[in-house]
Amino acid sequence: MNWEAIGSIAELLGALGVIASLVYLAAQIRQNTRTMRAATYESLSQATAASNTLLISDPKVASLVERGFGRDPLEREDRARFAAYLRMTFRRYDSIYLHYRQGTLPLEAWEAYWNSFCRNLRGPHVRDFWERSKNDYTSEFRGLVSEEIRRILDEPDA
């Protein structure tokens, strides 16, 4: 065997090693992506559960939120408390949208969250809050929410 044949065999073995490394790396990236998506979904679920726990554990908070989503006027102190609740809610959904845009939350999950969130936009107190605070959120989320509010307001029974 000559040196040229040995060099060719070594080159082939090196190329096979690179290919095997790339296949392994691709499998690791896929596994990491699945793990990250699962962790993201779990984290968002926990944030939603914490918000629900607040409503379940305190009847006064539940009553305030119920009135806030309604049409009756709120007392000054209740407006401030409801605004705090909405800041928490809008911030969570802005984060959820960011995860969706970055690909760590699948479309199906985003659509379920978005449908739930849109029901909140029907109340006049919520829309008033949005007009006062929309610049506190990311521009893409701001556009999405503002478009949904326009759509709601264009409905005949809004």
C-alpha positions in Angstrom: 0.0 0.0 0.0 1.3 3.4 -0.8 1.1 6.7 1.1 -1.5 8.1 -1.3 -3.9 5.3 -0.6 -3.3 5.6 3.2 -4.0 9.4 2.9 -7.2 8.8 1.0 -8.4 6.2 3.6 -7.6 8.7 6.5 -9.4 11.4 4.7 -12.5 9.2 4.2 -12.4 8.2 7.9 -12.1 11.9 8.9 -15.1 12.8 6.7 -17.2 9.9 8.2 -16.2 11.2 11.7 -17.4 14.7 10.8 -20.7 13.3 9.5 -21.2 11.3 12.6 -20.6 14.3 14.8 -23.1 16.4 12.8 -25.7 13.7 13.1 -25.1 13.5 16.9 -25.2 17.3 17.2 -28.5 17.5 15.2 -30.1 14.9 17.6 -28.9 16.8 20.6 -30.3 20.1 19.2 -33.7 18.4 18.6 -33.8 17.0 22.1 -32.8 20.4 23.6 -35.5 22.1 21.6 -38.2 19.7 22.8 -37.0 20.1 26.4 -37.0 23.9 26.1 -40.5 23.9 24.6 -41.8 21.7 27.4 -40.2 23.9 30.0 -41.7 27.0 28.4 -45.1 25.5 28.3 -44.8 24.4 31.9 -43.6 27.8 33.0 -46.5 29.5 31.2 -49.0 27.1 32.7 -47.6 27.8 36.2 -48.0 31.6 35.7 -51.6 31.0 34.6 -52.2 28.8 37.6 -50.8 31.4 39.9 -53.2 34.0 38.5 -56.1 31.6 38.9 -55.0 30.7 42.5 -55.2 34.4 43.3 -58.9 34.5 42.1 -59.8 31.2 43.8 -58.2 32.0 47.2 -59.6 35.5 47.6 -63.3 36.1 46.9 -62.8 39.9 47.1 -60.2 39.7 44.3 -62.5 37.4 42.3 -65.4 39.9 42.7 -63.2 42.8 41.7 -62.0 41.1 38.5 -65.5 40.0 37.7 -66.7 43.7 38.0 -63.7 44.9 36.1 -64.5 42.7 33.1 -68.1 44.0 33.3 -69.6 47.3 32.2 -70.5 48.9 35.6 -68.4 51.8 36.8 -65.6 50.9 39.3 -64.7 52.9 42.4 -61.3 54.7 42.2 -59.6 52.2 44.5 -61.0 49.3 42.5 -59.8 50.8 39.2 -56.3 50.9 40.6 -56.5 47.3 41.8 -58.0 46.1 38.6 -55.3 48.0 36.6 -52.7 46.1 38.6 -54.4 42.8 37.8 -54.5 43.8 34.1 -50.8 44.7 34.1 -50.0 41.3 35.4 -52.3 39.7 32.8 -51.1 41.7 29.8 -47.4 41.2 30.8 -48.0 37.4 30.9 -49.6 37.4 27.5 -46.9 39.6 26.0 -44.4 37.0 27.3 -46.5 34.2 25.9 -46.5 35.9 22.5 -42.8 36.4 22.6 -42.3 32.7 23.3 -44.6 31.9 20.3 -42.6 34.3 18.0 -39.3 32.7 19.1 -40.6 29.2 18.4 -40.5 28.0 22.0 -44.3 27.8 22.1 -46.2 25.9 19.3 -48.9 27.5 17.2 -51.6 25.4 18.8 -50.7 26.5 22.3 -50.4 30.1 21.2 -53.9 30.0 19.6 -55.4 28.6 22.8 -53.8 31.3 25.0 -54.8 34.0 22.5 -58.4 32.9 22.3 -58.6 33.0 26.1 -57.0 36.4 26.2 -59.2 38.0 23.5 -62.3 37.3 25.7 -60.8 39.7 28.2 -60.6 42.5 25.6 -64.4 42.9 25.4 -64.8 44.8 28.6 -64.7 48.7 28.5 -62.5 48.9 31.6 -60.0 46.6 29.9 -60.0 48.7 26.7 -59.6 51.9 28.8 -56.6 50.3 30.6 -55.1 49.3 27.2 -55.4 52.8 25.8 -53.5 54.2 28.9 -50.8 51.6 29.1 -50.3 50.0 25.6 -46.9 51.6 25.2 -45.7 49.5 28.1 -45.7 46.4 26.0 -43.7 45.1 23.0 -44.6 46.7 19.6 -45.7 43.5 18.0 -47.9 42.6 20.9 -49.2 46.1 20.9 -50.2 45.8 17.3 -51.8 42.5 17.8 -54.0 43.6 20.7 -54.9 46.9 19.1 -56.0 45.1 16.0 -58.1 42.7 18.0 -59.8 45.6 19.9 -60.6 47.3 16.5 -62.1 44.1 15.4 -64.2 43.8 18.5 -65.4 47.4 18.3 -66.4 46.9 14.6 -68.8 44.1 15.7 -72.4 45.1 15.6 -73.0 44.2 19.3 -69.9 45.7 20.7 
